[in-house]
Amino acid sequence: EEEEEEEGGDAAAEEADDAPAPDEGEDVEAAGGEEAPAADAAETDDAEAAEDAEDAEDPAAAPEAEEEEEAPKPRTSKPRTPAAAAKRERPEVVMTVGEPLAFRVSMFCIDAAYESQSADFLESAFTAFPDKDFCILTLPPASPELPLAKLAMTRVAALDADTADALHVCHRAGTLPGFAVRRATAKDTAEVMELLEGLPDQEAMAEAFEEAVASASTGFSAAVVATCEGQVVGYATLTLDVDVEPLAACFSLGDNVELGAHRAKDGFARLDECVMNPIFGHKRRLVMLEALRLTKRTCVLYQLTPAPAPAAGSDDADGPQLPPPPPPEVVTSDFQLVAGRRSHTGYEAHFALFAFTARISAAPRVAVNARVVIVGATEAALAVVERLLTVPGCAFNSITVVAPGGFSVGGPASVYNRASLAKLALESGGGAAGGVAVVEAHVVGLDREQRCVYLSDDTALPYEMLVLAAGHQDQTRVRLGAADELPVERLADLAANLTPEEAGELTGVIVYGDTLEALGGVRQLLNKGVKPTAIRVVHPPPTGAPGTGLMALAVSATGQIGGSRAWQMIAVEGQPKPVTGLRLVGAETCDAGVRAYFDGPGAAAAAEAGGAGATTEGGVVAMEADFVVACDEPGVDPALFACLNDAGIVYDGHVVIDASFRTNDPHVYATGAIAKFSRQYGRGHLPLQYHNNREVGFKLADSLIGEVCGAAPALAPPALTQPRAESTILPGKFQFLYIAAPAAFVTPSFAHPAGGRSLVTKDDAFCRLDVDADGTVVAFYYCGDQKVDAASIGGIIGLPVSYLEVDALYKKRQVPDLLAFLQAPTLSAVFHEKFAQRHRSMMALLGAGAPAAGAAHHHLLGPASAKGVVQLMVMDFVKMHAHDLPAYHAVGL
């Protein structure tokens, strides 16, 4: 159809050369301003692909667009595609006209057994349209990617966020025979320069190519070129001398490649650059496979490093941080993003790592064009993103995260830190490499019928899958009905905006709350430069049983050490004594900044203590300060709740979800602190706020993956086995850490486990390990001046204490420091991130091969006892993870 041809002309715009202007009313096509034909153009990634196939507006639709300007509607969010993230210079677009240059595939049918031969249609198709240079294919977001698009076409990034369909393009020349890849020589430099024509960093890239060719004889680097009919149409440069050990310590590289096999062959290389003529974009994977063959390597890695922050005092210091150029298109389309892990070697990677092997290339990979919108900047939301980006077999091409204020990571018990964001390509540029857009706005509306989320910046985000992963935050401002100018702030907001100079000038800061955040908030303010004499802590009356709650646990832990050292942990010299039993009931602006009003059982004591401008009248205590820092019990954002309520999402204290994490709308999912499983599954399921955020994020992502892969919905909620950790840095710079099973967080208590026992040491630091009646470790407490990695030490929760072999030594009083004992190299296997899963698998095997099974038991386990099976499992685990457990191999295990 003519309309289809015009859409094709858009995709092929840059092919139109100078053409006569159209007569008035004539159908026209938009064409790019590059005069050079596409066969001489070049691209390095999706960004240039989008530039070369400029998706300009159809002039024929211009009058309608002008009419729409009179009645504006919510505009869609600004795209953070690789093209937007790169911010590379682009030539001015020149609008020219001419005959349509493309034909469009409107129907494609092929027997599944012959899908690999889909590209054979193209030669005959181009023969049928001898005057057309392009074949285009568009696919709706919910449609699976056709093999024709995957095998012989290049996907073009959309420049217009309103564009929902995925556009795939093939040029006539892309079907020419004679495509080959060979080692590069110095004679190829001139053609490479022509290939790079028009790129702003052309000279630097050409120089890097020359250096790779020159040093190829040393074995340090290599360069290959792709040719068609003797002309260079692409190239790749690689570094061959790669130290993979630090990478394996910071990334779960063993999950994607067989480290032992590749090491034995010295098989790793690092991709430095890959540039292809966009006409031959669909040949990028072949170029990588040939590069492996020519360099005798088996695995290619690519490191995507965030752009460095501008230097202090520079002209760009106050401006937005520009993201780095996106990686080569072959990385985003054919490489696998490797999941990050917390390094325990002292080296931390602040970059994303991608891997390519022949096996990764050959493995089936479903391209998911469905638009996934994730609401929340929590660890649960990050876990969903991590799982979707790193799962083998699926490539999610459109993920948007609505994160008001950006991601806040890096707490004492946080699973994610700044390095984690870099490993997901989220550190800068909005995750351009992974196809992730980050929008810093609030949700103000939800249209389930149109499947659209409306944001506070007057933008709209359409979706096929919506994930609610917002966390709980302090809602004191909402409870007080505070005006914008009232200085009652959340801790994170004040800490992010308070400069050291401003902090030093403050004379009064009231920290209000009965939470761990209130204790840790004092330390954060001190680190900012606030004077100890200016900080006053006010605790509200307890709402639970005496001695329960995380703050009560922290105070109890400090009391175990005794003496002045306990007081040094929870306060600093010069800081006023905390006031307890006061409830914040109102606030107003005053000359000092804010006058806060309190009542409650602590009013009399506060009046006697005075200070901080405290006055009492009618049982109400008034205190003046520069700021009130609100750290009260967190709750759901009322604005988000109103949106969900107006949209008809079922809410019962939490968003109600089914076993697949779906709400009453099958296109809307929820996880994290905001969600809980439906009562139809029984009352034994805790709200997800008590569970491990990363685990519940992964489980939701698995439901999304199952949905796009056609799996049946789950019939029962998944088993959630990971422990939860809470931690803070106390005012005296001591860390408090509590790790336990989810049920323990419903009513945190310092009581010893019923029927069990506690192992305790408390000389210079307090450390306690709780063991239940079955001999299973159920909780870990620590309070001291050593920084403890919660993710690592939490690996013991849920495992038998017998793995530690600590009981006999503890009874003999040969364990003076429990933390030091647990951190010994001899126990490193038990605390490995994958040991708990191996233990559960082994227990399932033992259950399946119980002695009552007779011959079946002997067949499964042999004559060995259960203890022998455990020993064999541990030995096998050590061998499998030898690169992580060198201490065992040092003694010949």
N, C-alpha and C positions, 0 to 999 in steps of 0.2 A: 504494500500500500504506500501511497505517496507520503503519508504521515510517518510511516516507518522509515522511509528513505531519508526523510528530513532528520530524524533522530540519528540515523547513521552518519549524516553529514556532520552533525555536531561532534561525533566521536572522531571523525577524520578531518577535523577542521584545519589542522596545520598543513594538510596536503594541498589546499587550494592556493594556487598562485594568483598573480594579478588577473583579475577577471573584470569584464565590463559591469558597470553599475546596472542594477535592475530597473526595469520600467516600474512605474507606480503600480502597486497591487500585485506585482509578480512574486511568487513564492521564492524565498531566498534561504540561504544557509549561512550559519556563522562559521567563520574560519579564523584560525590563529594567525598571528602576525609574523611568524617565521617564514621567510621566503625560501629558505633551503628546503628541498624535498625531505620527506620523512626518512628516506633511505640513508641520508647523510646525517640525521639527527642522532643524539645519544641521550641515554638516561642512566642514572646510577641506582634509581630506586623508584618507589611508588610516587614520590613527589614529582620527579621529572616526567613520569608517565602521565600524570595528571596534567602537567603543564603542556606536554606535547599534544595531548588530546584535549585541548581546552574546551571545557564544557560550558561554552557561552550560551546565553539565552537565545532562544529562537526569535529572530526579528519579527516573524509572523505573529508571534504571541504578544508583542510589545504593547499594542493598544489595550489588550485585556489587562496587562500588568499595570498600565497607567490608571485604569479604572479602579483596580483594587487598592491603589494608594489612597484613594479618598475614604475607604472604609478598611483601615488596617486591622489585621488580626494577629494573634500572637505569633511572632517570628520564631523560627526554630533556632536551637542553640548553635552558636558559631562552631564550625567543625574544627576538631583538633586532629585532622588527618595528617599523615606524613607531609603532605604538601603545606599544610598550615604550620606544622611544627618546624619544618626546615627553615622557613623564612628566607629562602634564597632569592636572590634578585631574579626577576622575570622581566623579559622585554615587554614593552607596551603592546597590548593586544590590538591588532589591526582588523577591523571588520571588513571582510570581503565577501563576495557572493559568487555563485556559480552553480553548476549542475550537481545534484547529489552524487557523492562518491562512494556510497556504501549500499549494500543490500543487507537485509535483516533476516535472520532465521526465525520464522514464526512457528514452526513445529519441527520437532526432531524425535524420531522413534527408531530404536535399535534393540535387537535382542541382547539381553544382558551378557550372553556368552561372547558377543562380538564387540563389546564396548571399547576394547583396546584399539579397534580399527576405526573409531569414529572419525579420526582426522582424514581418512581416505575420502570422505565426502567432499572435502574442501576443493580439491583440484577440479572435480567436475562442476562444483558450484561456481567457482570463478570462471570456468569455461562458459557456463550458462549466462554469465553477466560480464561480458568482455570489457564493458566500459566502466566497471566498478573496481576500485582498488581495495575496498575494505568489506569484510564480512563482520557484522556485529550480532551480539546475542545479549539480551537482557533477561534477568531472572528476578522474580519477586523475592523479598527477604526470606520468606518461609520456605522457598523452594530449594531442593537439594541441587548441588552443583552438577551440571551435566558433564559427562566424560569428554565431550567435544570441547568444552570450555577449558577443562583442566589440561588436556593433551596438546591443544594447538592454538590456544588463544591467550591473550594477556588481559588480566583484569585491570581496569582503569579506575583510579581513585576518584571519588566524587568531590567536586569543589563546592557543590551546593548541598547544604544540609537537608533541604527538602527532598533531595533525590533518594528514593527508597530502594529502587531496583539496583542490582549489581550489573555493571556494564563490562562485557568482554569483547575484545576486538582482535581481529586477525587481518593482516595485510597480505595482499596477493604475493608479495615477494617472500613472505614468511613460509610459503609452501615450496620454494625452490629447492631442488636437490643439490647435493654437494656441500652440505653444511658439515664442517669438520673443526676439530680442536687440536692444536699442536703447541709445542713449546715456542715461546716468543723469542725473537732475535732483535738485535739493534735495528735492523732494517724495517721493523714494524712501527718504529717510533713516529714516523711521519703520518701514517694512517691512523694511529692512535690519537695524535693531535687533532686530526680532522674529526675523529669520532667524538672528541671532547669539546668540539667547537660550540661556543655559546654558554658553557658552564663558567660561573664566576671563579672557580678554583682550577681552571684548566691547566695553567702552567705548573702548579704544585702537583696535580695528579699526574701529569706527563713526566715530571721529574721523578716522582716516586716509581713510575713504571720503568723508567730508564735504570734507576738504581736496582730494582728487582732483577732486571735482565742482566745487569753487569755483575751482580753478586750471585747469580745462579750457579756459577762454577764452584763456589765455595760451599754449596750445600746449605747456606743459611736462608736463602729465599728462592722463589721461583716465580715465573710469569708465564701464562699461557694466553693464547689468542684464539678466538673463534672466527672462522672464515666461511664465506659463502661465495662460491664461484671465484675464489682467489682474493676476495676483498675482505679486509678485517672488519668484522661487525660487532666485536666485543672482546673483552680481555678480563683477566683476573690475576691479581698478585697475591702471593702467599708467603708467610714466614714459616720455615720448616723447623726451626729450632725452638720448640715449645716445651716449657717445664709444666707438666700437668699436675704435679703434686699439690701446689698451692690451690689450684682450681678445684681439685677433688676434695680439698678440705673445706671449701666455701660453697660448693655446689653439689647437688645430688647427681653428679655426673654418671655414677655407676648405674643409675636407673635408666639411662638412655643409651649408654655404650658399655661394652664389655672391657673394662679398664685393663685387665690382665692381658687380654688378647692384643689390644692396640699397643700397650707398652712393649710387649715382647717383639713387636715388629717395628718399634720406633715409629709408630704410625700416626702421630698427631701433627697437624699443621694449623696455622691460624690464617684466616682470610683477612686480608688488608683492604682489598677493593675489588669490586666486580662491576664492570660497566658494560651494558649491552645496548645496541641499537634497539629501540622499542619494537621494531618490526619482528625481531627475533627474541622477544621477551620470553616466549614460552619455551625457549631452548636453554634457559638458565640452569635448570636442574641437570641437563645433559652436560653443560659446561663444567659443573662441579664434579660430576662423576668422572669425566675425562681428566680433570685436574688431579683427582685422586690417583687415577691410573698412571698418568705421566710423571707424577712426583713420587710414586710408590708409597703413598700414604693411605690410611684407611679411615681417618676421621679428620674433618675440618671443623675448627672452632671459630667463633666470631665474638669479639668483645665489644659491647656498646657502652661507652663511658659517657656519663652525663657531662654537660658543659660545666667548666669551673665557674664558681661564683665570682663576680667582678671584684677586683681588689678594692679595699677600703680607700675612700678618697678619690677614686677614679670617677670619670664622667658618667660611667654606667652603674655606679654603686647604688644609686637611688632608683634606678629603673628596673623593669622586670628582667629576670634572668632569661636570656635567650637559650632555647634548647639547642642541642647539637644537631647537625644534619642527620637525617634518618639513615639507617643502614641500607646496604644494597637490597634491591627488591628480592633477590634470591634468598636472602636471610629471612625476610618476613614470610615468604611464600613456601620455602622448602626446608628451612632449618627448623630445629626443635628448640624452643626456649627451655633451658635447663632450670629446674627448681633450685632455689637457694637454700642454704642451711647455715646455722650459726657455727662459725669457726671457733675451735678451741686451741688453735695453734699460735695465736697472737697476730696472725695476718687476717685481715678482713677485706673482702672484695667489694668495691663500690662501683660495680658495673654489672650489666646483664650479660649472660653467656648463652650463646646459641651453638648447637651441634648439628653436624651433617655427616651421615654415613650412608653406605649403600643400603643398609637395612632400613634406616629411617626414610630414605628416598622411596624404597619399594613398599613400605608399609601403607595400608589403606589409610587415607586421611580425609575425613568428611569436612568439607568447607561449609561453615555455618554462617549464613548471611543474616539470620534473624537478629534483630536489634535487641540487645540486652541492656537494660538500664538498672543500675544498682544504686539505691538510695542509702547513703551512710558513709561515714569516714572511720568506721570502727574496725577492729581487728577481724571481726566476722566478715565484714565487707571485703577487706583485703584478702582474706582467705578464699572467698568466692572468686575474686580476680585471679589469684595465684593458681587455683586449681583449673580454671577455664583456660588460662594461658599455657599451662605446662602439661596438661593431660595429652598423652599420645593418642593419635587417631582422630582428633578433632581440631579444627582451626576456627576459632570464633573471630569473625572479621569486624564486628561492630559491638563494642562494649563501651558504655558510658557510665561513669561513676559521678553521682551528685554528692559532693563532699564540701559542705559549707565550711569555709576557713581552711580547706586543705586537710591533709592527713597529719594527725598528731600521734607520733609513735616514739618509741625509745624509752618507756618507763622501766623501772627496775624489774618488773615481772612481764614486760611486754615481749611477745613473740617476734614482733616486727620492730625494726629500727630504720635509720636512714639508709643503711646499706641494703636492707630488705627492699626498700622502694627502688633503689638503683638496680637491684637484681631483677625486678619486674619491669624495668624500663619506665618507672613512674617517678623517678627522682626529679626529672625535668622534662619538659616537653609533653607532659600528659600521656606518657606511655606510648609514644608514636610507634615504637617498634612493635608493640603487641596489639596495635589497633585499639588502644584504650584512650577515650577522651575523659578528661577530668573537668567537671563544671563546678565552680565554687559558688553555689547558690542554694537557696532553701526551696523546698517543695511547698507550693501554695495551692495546688489543685490537682485533681486526678479525674480524668475522664475515661472510665472503663469501656464505654461503648466505642469511643474512637481510639482507645489504647494510647493515651497521651498523658504525659505528666507536665504540668505547668510550673514554672519556676519564678522566684522572686525577681529575677532580672528581666522579666517580660519575655522569656523564651519558652519554647515548648519542645518536649522530647517525645517523639513517637516511639513505641516499643512493641515487640512481640512477646518479650518476657520481662516482667518487672520484679525486681528483688528488693524487698524492704529489709534493710540491715542496719537501721539507725539504732544508736545506743541510747542509754539513759543519761541525762545530764541534770545538774542542779537547776531547779525551777524557782528559786527564791524571787527573782525579779518578776516572774509571772504571778507568783502568789501575792506579792506586795502590790502588783499593778504599777510597777515602777515606770516613770517617764524616762525618755532616752537620756536626759541630762543627769539623772540621779546616779551617783557613783557607787552603785552596787554591782559588782562584777563577778563573773566566774573566774576561777583561778587561772585557767588556760588563757582566757582573753586578756586578763591583766598582765600576766607574765609575758605574753607575746608582744604587747605594745608598750611596756614600761621600759624606758631606757635607764642605764645605770645612773646617769645624772639626775633624772627625775626621781629614781628610787632613793638616792641619798638625801633628797630634800624633803621626803615625807616625814611627818611628825606623828602620824597616827594611822594604823591600819588594823581594822578589826577582822580577824579570821573567824568565821562563824561556821560551825558544823560539828557533827559527832561521827566523823568518818575518817578513814585512813588518809583521804585527800586533805583533810584539815590539818593532820599532823605533818604530812609531807609539804603542805603549802607553806608552812613557816620556813622550812629549809629552802624552798624555791625563792621566797621573798628575800631571805638573807643572801642567797647567791646573786640575786639581782642588785643587791647593794642597800636594801632597806636596813636601817639600824635596829638592833634587837630591842632597844627601849621603845621603838615605835610600834611594835607588834603586840597586839593583845588578842588572845584566843578566848572565844566564848563558845561553850558547849551547851546545846539544848538539853532538856531533860531526856533521859533514856526512854525509848519507846518499847524496848523488849525487856526480858528478864535481866536482873542485875548480872554483870559480868559477861554478857553476851555481846556479840558484834565485833567487827574487825578491829576497831579502835581499842576496845576493851582488851582484846587479845594482845595487841601491841604493848599496851601499858602493862599488862600482866607479864609479858615476856621480859620487859626491862626490869620489872621488880624481882625477877628470879636472880639477877646478878647481884643486886643489893648494894648498899653503900652509896656514896656520892656518884658513882659511875652510872647508876640507874637514872638519877636526875639529869646528868649530863647528856643522856640520850634523848630525853623528851623536851629539853629546854636548854637555852644558852644563857650565859651570864648577861645580866642586864634586862632580860626579858621579863615583863610583868607576869605574875602568877596567873594561870588560866582561871577563868570564871565558869562555873558549871551551873546547870539548872536554869538557864535563861533562854527563853523562846523569843525569837525575833518576830515582832508583831507589826512593825511599821518603820518607815524611814522617810526622811525629807531632806532637801538640800539646805545647807547652812553656810556661813562664812568659812568654816573649816573645810567644808566639802559635803559631809553627810552627817545627819543626826539620826541615829538608829535607836528604836524603842524596843525594850525587852520586858517581858514579865515571866513569872514562873517562880518555882520554889527557891531559886538562887538569888532573888532580888535583894533580900536583906543583906546577904553576904557581900553582894556587889556594892551595895550602898556603903557598907563599912569599909571596904577596900578602897573605894574612890578611884581616882586616876582616870585617865583618858577622857577627862571632862565629864565623868559620870555624875548624874543627878538622879534623885528619886522623888517621885510624886505619885501618891495614890497607888503604890505598889508597882509602878512602871518605872524602869530604869532607862535613862537616856544617856547615850554615849556619842561623842563627836569624834570624827576621824576624817582623814582624807578619802579613804575608801573602806567599804565593807566587802570583803572577799567571801563569797558565798560558797561553802563546801558542804551543803546539807545533803541528806539522802537524795539520790538522783531519781528522776522520773522521766516519762516520755514527753517529748516536745508537744505542747498543747496544739500548736499550729498543725503539726503533722497528724495528730490524733483527729483534729477537725476535718482534715482532708479525707482521711480514711473513713471517718464516720459518715461524711457527706456522700462518699462514693459507695457506701454500703458494704465495706469490708468488715467482717464480723470481728468484734473486739470484746474480750471478756477479761479485763485487766491486762491482757496481752493480745496480740494478733493471733487468732486461732488458726492453726495449720493442720493439714492431714499428714499422713506418713511420708508423703513426697515433698513436704514443706510448702504445699500449695494452700492458699487461702480459699475462701468460698468462690473466688474467681480463679479458674484454672490457669490464667495467664499472669497471676500475681503470686509471688512467693515471699516468704519471710523467714528470717533466722536471727540469731543473736538475742540480745536482751529484750527485744520488742516482741518475741514470739513464744508460743507454747503449743504443745500438741493438743488436739481435740480430746475431750473427755470420752469420746467413743472408744478410745484405746485403753481406758481404765485410768485410775487415779495414781498410778505408780510412776508417772512421767513428770519430772520436775520442769518448771519453765526453763527455757534455754539460757536465761541469764545466769543460772548456776553452773552451767557447763563450760567446757573449754571452748573459747571463741573460734579458734582455728579449726577445731574438729567439727563444730556445727556449721561453719562456713563451707568446709570441704564436703560435708554430707549434702548440703543444699546444691552445691555445684554438681555433685554426682547425679542429683535428680534432674538438673537441667541437661546434663550430658545424655542421660538416659532418655529424656524427652526427645531430643533431636535425633537420637539414634533409634527411636522406635521402641524402646523398652516399655514394658507394662508398668503402670504405677505401683508403688510399694503397698503392701497390704498391712504392714505394721511398721511403726517407727524404727529407725536403725538403732543398733546398740551403740551407746555413747560411753566410752571407756576411759577417755583421757582425763587426767586430774586438772583442776583449776588452780591458779596461783594468784595471790594478791601480795603486793609488796609496796613499800614506800621508804624514802630516806628520811629518817627522823631529824628533828632540829639539830641534834648533836652530831650529825653526819654518820649515824649508824643506820644500817639497813635492817628493817624488819621484813621477814618473808614467811608466808604461810601457804603451804601447798597441801591440798587434800582432795578427797573424792567429792564430786558435786554435792552429795547429800549433806556434807558437813558445812556447806556455805549457807544453808537455809537458816540455821541458828548457830553461828560460829561460837564455840565455847572452849575454854581452857581445860575443861574436864578431861580426865583420862578415859580411854576407850573402855566401855563396859566389858568386863570379862577378859580384857587384854592387859597390856603393859606398856610402859613408856621407858625409853632409853634416853637419859638426860646427861649432858655435861654443861657446866656453867662456870668455868673459871674466868677467862677473859671475855667470853661470849657465851650466849645461851643457845644451845642446840638440843632439839628434842625430836625423837622418832617414835611415833605411835604405832603399835602393833595390835591388831584385834585378836579375838579368841581363836581364830583359825590360823594365826601366824602370818597374816597378810599386813603389809605396811599400808596404813590408811592416812597418815598425816605426817608433815614435816614442819617444824618451827625453827626459825633462826633469828637471832638478834645480836648483831655485832658489827665490827668495823670492816669486815671483809666483804667484798662484793661477790655475791653468790648468783650463779646463772640458774634461774628458776626452771628454764626449759630442760636443762641437763639433769639437775638434782631431782626434778619431778618425775623422771623416768622410773624411779623405784616404787612410786605409789601404785598399789594394786598388785605388786609382785610379792612372792613369799620372802620373808625376812631371811630365810635360810640361804638365799643367794649371797647374802652379805657375810655370812659366817662370823657374825659379831656377838652372838649371845654368850658363847663360852668366854670370850675375851672380856666382855663387859662385866660378867659375873666375877671375874678375877681382877677387876679394876685395872685392866690393861688398855683401856680406851680413854685416855685423858681428854681428848678432843674429838668429839663425834664427827664434826664436819671434816677435819683432816683425815679421819679414818675413811669416810665415804669418798673423799677425793683422791685416794691412793690409786696409782696406776693399775694395781691388781684388780680393781673393781671397774675399770673403764668400760669393759664389755657390758656389764649390767646396766650402766647408765647410757649406753649407746641409744640413739634415737629410735632404732628399729628393734631393739632387744625385746621390748614389751610385746610387740606384735608377734615375734617369733615364739615367745613364751606362750601366748594364747593359742597359737597354732599347734604347739606341742601338746598343750593340755587337751585340745580337741582330739588329737591323735591318740593320746592315752585313754581318753574316754571312749573312743571308737574301738580300741583294742584292749578293753578291760580283760582281766584274767578269766572272767566267766565266759569269754568268747572262745576259749580253748585254742583250737588250731589257728583260728584267725588271729588271735593275739600273738602266737608264736611267729606267724607269717609276717605280721606287721612289724613287730618289735624284736623278734629273735628271742633268745633265752635270757637276755639281760633284764635286770630289774628296772623298775621305774627310775630309780636313782641313776642307773647306768644310762638309761635313755636321756635323762637330763644332761648328764656329763657329755654324751655324744653330741647332743644338740648344741651345747655351749662351744665345744671344740669346732664343730662345723660352722657355727656363727663367727667365731674368731677367724677361721680361714677365709670365709666369704668376705669379711670386712677387714682384711689384713692392712689395707692402707690407712684405716682409721685407728687401728689397735697395734701400733708397732711394739709396745712394751711386752706383749705376749710373745712375739716372735723373737725378741731379743734373748729370751731364755729357751728358745727352741720349741715352743708350743705350736 
